[in-house]
């Protein structure tokens, strides 16, 4: 099953609690978190790794306190002790999300804000840009539908910016039926499947997995509170 864990940032945040929680994440994350000036940025990064640990705990029942994180050639992180536990993390605004699979997976969440038309024209295929110009939907929403689906596919591939966003076309028929097409060959991309989840009207959340069966996606994200993550992982 392809699982998606979603957590909202806690309403109350302070540096003292943050400092206490730092010992529960990797040393690399600790150093990154300490450099953030804005406390929301620090909490998003902290919560990202805590969600990975929470998902790991839910899948295996128990986890070691010291996890060995590494990165592939393109910078995508993975867990050395768990070769069949693939994960990806994304955050935007008040939300942090972690998607989990036994094969390659990518996730992207974005808060719907006004977008740059030049960026859309530069990163979208001609077909996607034409649809954006002619959509009957709210254009900001349509833009983030396509953008998050593209980002989730690139992140699932795990090859970073080596895959241009306009090298493949995204067509959203429904949230469960999304087709990807390789622009170089004109052929459908069938070894990766996408799904989009609705949180509310302010965000778009897309997941892409190395799988050809959309029925293996969880129907809904698993919504979990910050307190539950801390309680289940026995951290404070």
C-alpha positions in Angstrom: 0.0 0.0 0.0 1.2 3.5 -0.8 0.7 5.6 2.3 0.5 9.3 2.8 1.0 10.9 6.2 -0.1 14.5 6.6 0.5 16.8 9.6 -0.4 20.4 10.3 2.2 22.6 12.1 1.3 23.0 15.8 -0.4 26.3 16.6 2.0 27.1 19.4 5.7 27.0 18.6 8.6 28.1 20.7 12.4 27.8 20.7 12.7 25.9 24.0 10.4 23.1 22.8 12.2 23.0 19.5 15.6 22.7 21.2 14.4 19.8 23.3 13.0 17.9 20.2 16.2 18.3 18.1 17.9 15.3 19.8 15.2 13.1 18.1 16.4 13.8 14.6 19.6 13.2 12.6 22.6 15.4 13.3 22.4 16.8 9.7 18.8 17.9 10.3 19.8 19.4 13.7 22.4 21.6 12.0 20.0 22.7 9.3 17.3 23.5 11.8 19.6 25.6 14.0 20.3 27.9 11.0 16.7 28.8 10.3 15.8 32.4 11.4 12.0 31.8 11.1 10.6 29.3 13.6 8.0 28.0 11.1 10.8 26.9 8.8 12.5 25.1 11.6 9.3 23.3 12.6 8.7 22.2 9.0 12.1 20.6 8.7 11.8 19.0 12.1 8.4 17.7 11.4 9.5 16.3 8.1 11.9 13.9 9.7 9.6 13.1 12.5 6.9 12.1 10.0 9.4 9.8 8.3 10.1 8.1 11.7 6.4 8.0 12.4 5.7 6.3 9.1 8.5 3.8 9.7 7.1 3.1 13.2 3.6 2.5 11.7 5.0 0.1 9.1 7.5 -1.9 11.3 6.2 -1.5 14.8 9.5 -0.3 16.3 12.5 1.6 15.1 16.0 2.3 16.3 16.6 5.8 17.7 19.7 6.2 15.5 18.7 6.0 11.9 21.3 6.0 9.1 20.3 8.6 6.4 22.1 8.9 3.2 21.5 10.4 -0.3 21.7 9.2 -3.8 23.9 10.8 -6.5 21.2 13.5 -7.1 20.6 14.2 -3.4 17.4 12.3 -2.7 17.6 10.9 0.9 17.1 7.3 1.8 17.4 5.1 4.9 20.4 2.7 4.9 18.8 0.2 7.3 15.6 -0.1 5.3 16.2 -0.7 1.6 12.6 -1.4 0.8 11.3 1.7 2.7 11.1 4.5 0.1 9.8 7.8 1.3 9.6 11.4 0.2 8.7 14.6 2.1 7.3 17.9 1.1 6.0 21.0 3.0 4.2 24.2 2.2 2.5 26.8 4.4 1.0 25.0 7.5 1.3 21.4 6.2 4.0 18.8 6.1 3.5 15.5 4.2 5.4 12.2 3.9 4.6 9.6 1.3 5.8 6.0 1.7 6.1 3.0 -0.7 8.3 -0.1 -1.2 9.5 1.4 -4.5 10.4 4.9 -5.7 7.9 7.6 -4.7 7.6 11.4 -4.8 5.2 13.9 -3.2 4.6 17.6 -3.5 2.3 19.9 -1.6 1.9 23.6 -2.5 -0.2 26.4 -1.1 -2.3 28.0 -3.9 -0.9 31.5 -4.5 -0.7 33.7 -7.6 1.8 32.2 -10.0 4.3 33.6 -12.5 3.0 33.2 -16.1 6.5 33.3 -17.5 7.5 30.4 -15.2 4.4 28.4 -16.4 5.3 29.1 -20.0 8.9 28.0 -19.4 8.3 24.8 -17.4 5.0 23.6 -18.9 4.6 21.8 -22.2 2.7 23.5 -25.0 -0.3 21.4 -24.3 -0.3 22.1 -20.5 0.2 25.8 -21.2 -2.7 25.8 -23.7 -4.9 24.1 -21.1 -3.9 26.7 -18.5 -4.9 29.5 -20.8 -8.2 27.9 -21.7 -9.2 26.2 -18.5 -12.7 26.8 -17.1 -11.3 26.2 -13.6 -9.7 28.8 -11.5 -6.3 29.3 -13.1 -4.3 29.4 -9.9 -5.8 26.0 -8.9 -5.2 24.5 -12.3 -1.6 25.7 -12.3 -0.9 24.0 -9.0 -2.7 20.8 -10.1 -0.2 20.4 -12.9 2.8 21.8 -11.0 2.5 19.4 -8.0 1.9 16.4 -10.3 5.1 17.3 -12.2 7.1 17.8 -9.1 5.9 14.5 -7.6 6.9 12.6 -10.7 10.4 14.2 -10.9 10.9 13.5 -7.1 9.8 9.9 -7.6 12.4 9.4 -10.3 15.0 10.6 -7.8 17.1 12.3 -10.4 16.5 15.9 -9.4 16.7 18.7 -12.0 18.2 16.4 -14.6 14.6 15.8 -15.7 13.2 19.0 -17.3 9.7 19.7 -16.2 8.6 20.2 -19.8 10.1 16.9 -21.0 6.8 15.2 -20.1 3.2 16.1 -20.3 0.6 15.8 -17.5 -3.1 15.4 -18.2 -5.4 15.3 -15.2 -8.7 13.6 -16.1 -9.8 13.1 -12.4 -7.8 13.0 -9.1 -7.5 9.2 -9.6 -6.9 9.2 -13.4 -3.8 11.1 -14.5 -1.8 10.4 -17.6 1.9 11.1 -18.2 3.4 11.3 -21.6 7.1 11.4 -22.6 7.5 14.4 -24.9 10.6 13.0 -26.7 8.9 9.7 -27.7 5.3 10.6 -27.6 4.6 7.5 -25.6 2.7 7.1 -22.3 4.7 6.7 -19.2 3.2 3.6 -17.6 5.7 2.6 -14.9 4.7 5.6 -12.7 1.2 6.3 -11.4 0.0 9.6 -9.9 -2.8 10.5 -7.6 -4.0 13.8 -6.2 -5.5 14.4 -2.8 -7.6 17.3 -1.6 -6.8 18.8 1.7 -8.8 22.0 1.3 -9.3 24.7 -1.3 -6.0 26.4 -0.3 -3.6 23.6 -1.1 -2.8 20.9 -3.7 -1.2 17.6 -2.8 0.1 15.1 -5.4 1.8 11.8 -5.1 3.6 9.7 -7.8 4.8 6.1 -7.3 6.7 3.5 -9.3 3.6 1.4 -9.7 1.1 0.7 -12.4 -2.0 0.2 -10.2 -3.7 3.2 -8.8 -5.7 1.0 -6.5 -2.6 0.6 -4.3 -2.8 4.2 -3.2 -4.5 4.9 0.1 -7.9 6.5 -0.5 -7.2 9.3 1.9 -4.1 10.7 3.6 -3.5 9.7 7.2 -4.0 12.9 9.1 -1.9 12.9 12.2 -1.4 15.6 14.9 2.0 16.8 16.0 1.2 15.6 19.6 0.3 12.1 18.3 3.6 11.8 16.5 5.5 12.8 19.6 3.4 10.5 21.8 3.7 7.4 19.5 7.5 8.0 19.1 7.8 8.6 22.8 9.6 11.8 22.4 9.2 15.1 24.3 
